Amino acid sequence: MIAILKGQLNSPARRTALAGYVNLGVMLVVGVLSLRMALKYLSDEECGVWNALSGSLGLFLLLDFGVSSAASRMIAEPLGRGDQPEVDSWWSAIVTVMAAQGAILFLLGMVCQHLLLAWLFKVPAHLLRDAQLLWYTMIASAALKIPFQAYASILFCQNRFYHMYLGTALSGLVNFLLFILFLKLGYGLKSYMTAYACSVLVMIVWWLWAVRKSRVVLHFDRRSFSREKLKTLFGYSNHVFVANFSTQASTIVQSMIISNLFGVAALNPFNVSTRSSGIIGQVLARTSEAKVPGWWSLHLDGKSPQVAAEFSRLAKWLIPLVFFSAAGLMVFNRGFITLVFNRPDVYEGRAFDAMVALLLIVQQILKATQFIFPMSGKAGGWAAISVVDALLTVAFGYVFGRLWGPWGLVFGSALGSLISSVPFTLLAMPRLLLVSFRECCGKLLWDSLAGSAAVAAIWLILARDQASGWFPSTPEWAGSVVLSMLGIWLVFRLVEGGMLPSPRRLMGLRNPPAA
């Protein structure tokens, strides 16, 4: 058994995939149980503030301006060919920049705290002091972590990204255990302060250990600091920053829209009802993320058509998996929320589930394809379309949110990406990978149409269902029939792609020799 396991883990991509799923399993359990305990020990307003600040922190973390992503791209080539002076020069520039960014993040977080708490989220006066302490701790810990992300960039370009996932899993466990401990001791909203700070320290220590274990030599030398490298770094990273910032900002603005339209307590039903999609999205994203470091290496070796071929093979079963997951969300989300959280009052409804499923599909198509822009180093168009996407998402979300409530907001978010980022990415992908559109994306489009038809059929079945309790209702059982058909389609594609053994292979039969 051990020999078999070692054989399965003989490549960095497989280790990264396995570590990604380990991390995902931990984050899944931790995320669900943390929210359940928060709903139990905190008031609705306290829980809403916790969710709002945790989400807002992601926006401030983007103030590294994409340097952490660009660092991998810049240092990968000299590290691969063993050019130590060039590695030292790049390392000195990267660490200097990221240390400065950590300081800027801390100062900006301090300055913006009143605007964030009192105006954007309208935190009640009796919770304002606790919210301020929580925000100060989170922003200080995040600022400390930014310079050490340079080590994460080294792990990425070494194709040892599995250490990132393992460190994140351990950090999440520490966060969860301390959070629960202090909740039970009655610290309320302040319970997350120590939990978050300790989890950041655990992650930093893991990064340092993993890089040290690889025996790579990294010297910080002020004499090797190059302004030209600084210019090159920012010239590349600013496009990555704009794209990532736009995506993250549109997500955070959703919470702000809900808080302003319906009050901070309304964040609880929204976050609970989207919990399933968040978990599913992380599971699906791990599949393509595990491939990206290897694809970068192929691209740097001038083998972009091979990247396109590998992506095409991945998409053959990834797209059916995405639609199967979205359909499963529509069928089982109500029962999941009722059973796990024991709070039927925080379930948003069937229309909300349908729109979340649509958004899940859109986001996963983008996550599986947008690796081409940072990989190729041609991220200017990506940055521009990301800004357009964010503006459309926010505008549509606000308008449809006022008209139809939370499900209208989610629909607006999906619509913004559908008419901007999705077509742009699919059209740019073949050109950047030096292949035809048919070779790269043709199958993806046909599979998306077939999956959309199945999801629409499930929506028609479930639209009028008003079931209560966690046990599946009759319409949900009927929707499961359509879901099983998607499952058969998925299994067929997994067998075709070699991810599952064929029935003939399971029975010990060989395919007949060719004539």
Sequence and secondary structure as in RCSB ss.txt:
>XXXX:A:sequence
MIAILKGQLNSPARRTALAGYVNLGVMLVVGVLSLRMALKYLSDEECGVWNALSGSLGLFLLLDFGVSSAASRMI
AEPLGRGDQPEVDSWWSAIVTVMAAQGAILFLLGMVCQHLLLAWLFKVPAHLLRDAQLLWYTMIASAALKIPFQA
YASILFCQNRFYHMYLGTALSGLVNFLLFILFLKLGYGLKSYMTAYACSVLVMIVWWLWAVRKSRVVLHFDRRSF
SREKLKTLFGYSNHVFVANFSTQASTIVQSMIISNLFGVAALNPFNVSTRSSGIIGQVLARTSEAKVPGWWSLHL
DGKSPQVAAEFSRLAKWLIPLVFFSAAGLMVFNRGFITLVFNRPDVYEGRAFDAMVALLLIVQQILKATQFIFPM
SGKAGGWAAISVVDALLTVAFGYVFGRLWGPWGLVFGSALGSLISSVPFTLLAMPRLLLVSFRECCGKLLWDSLA
GSAAVAAIWLILARDQASGWFPSTPEWAGSVVLSMLGIWLVFRLVEGGMLPSPRRLMGLRNPPAA
>XXXX:A:secstr
 HHHHHHHT SHHHHHHHHHHHHHHHHHHHHHHHHHHHHHHS HHHHHHHHHHHHHHHHHHGGGTTHHHHHHHHH
HHHHHTT HHHHHHHHHHHHHHHHHHHHHHHHHHHHHHHIIIIIIS   GGGHHHHHHHHHHHHHHHHHHHHHHH
HHHHHHHTT THHHHHHHHHHHHHHHHHHHHHHHTT GGGHHHHHHHHHHHHHHHHHHHHHHHTT      GGG 
 HHHHHHHHHHHHHHHHHHHHHHHHHHHHHHHHHHHH GGGHHHHHHHTHHHHHHHHHHHHHHHTTHHHHHHHHH
TT HHHHHHHHHHHHHHHHHHHHHHHHHHHHHHHHHHHHHH  GGG   HHHHHHHHHHHHHHHHHHHHTTHHHH
HT  HHHHHHHHHHHHHHHHHHHHHHHHH HHHHHHHHHHHHHTTHHHHHHHHHHHHHTS HIIIIIHHHHHHHH
HHHHHHHHHHHHTT    SSS  HHHHHHHHHHHHHHHHHHHHHHHTTSS  HHHHTT       
